[in-house]
Amino acid sequence: MTAAIVCSDLSFSWPDGARVLSGLTLSIGVGRTGLIGVNGSGKSTLLKLIAGELRPASGAVRTSTDVGYLPQAINLGTRRTVSDLLGITAARDALHAIEAGETVVNAFAAGETVVDAFATVGDDWDVEERARAWLDRLGLAGLGLDDRVERLSGGETIGAALAALFLRRPGILLLDEPTNNLDLDARRRLYDAVATWTGVMVIVSHDRELLGLVDQIADLSGGEVRMYGGNLRGYSRLVAAELQAAQRAVTSAGAEVRRQRRDLVDAQVKQATRDRQGRKVAASGSLPRAVTDARKKHAQESAGRSRELHTDRLAAARGRLEEAKQAARDDAEIRVELPSTAVPAGRTV
């Protein structure tokens, strides 16, 4: 499978120095990919880097085709129309001019007017019908193409922005929390549109039903991405199995640390006993001085090697335990960033 998105050794930090991503490498091909991770792991930042909204501190992002991007926060501008949001106003104006015959009248005075109108339309002779179809499909049948976006609700705004992307049909579609502000009916309509998408789609979402439609899960954790084939349910089963195996590894590594610690203590006790016996023999004078000195030197060398061996084994066991603990990650904790209260201290609410 040819990768449509390739991130190579990607790093990014905010102006205050807070590091978000460091040396991240990722490749994504055709299909629907759910990008998940705990809050603050860098999911939205990664989408912005792929979309070109942000520039990496180092590394590179390569995309094989055009990119469409739906951010969490959409700033539409109050004077724009739904047609402007869909990106079809120029084509509609040209169509209306051609239909009204205005270009034919002006062709004698400005010989390029007809050419300009037809060039603007291009192959989009049915652009209004297609735009209307996508608005209807996403539950926005009540919206007119010339309605002002300032009148749209939050859900209608998201729906219209999604319609603009689906109408444009980019080769790569990036959706950041697309179900925000959508009611149940609008969500179901979005699920249908996502399920029939045949290009490259990357979705950041906490919506479990939406993540049930993806072909693979990209888990962003600790600045690294791990890929899992299948949807969220399959991912959850695999992670649960990994966690169980990791917890067994922690138990085994902990037992190994305790065993190596006991072995070290036992070796030290045995060596202390041999040292006392050696001193007694030397004090008794039963052996020549040269023999006792040779024995003492040999005992010291053996004790040093034994102590080093057991110390190394204990350090290695502790290292394996730490690695096992790192593998047995626990994402059960929920982290939510809340703004400070504006209520004065002591006031009852």
Summary of the structure (lengths in Angstrom):
residues: 349
radius of gyration: 33.7
end to end distance: 58.0
largest distance: 129.8
contacts: 957
relative contact order: 0.11
helix: 51%
strand: 17%
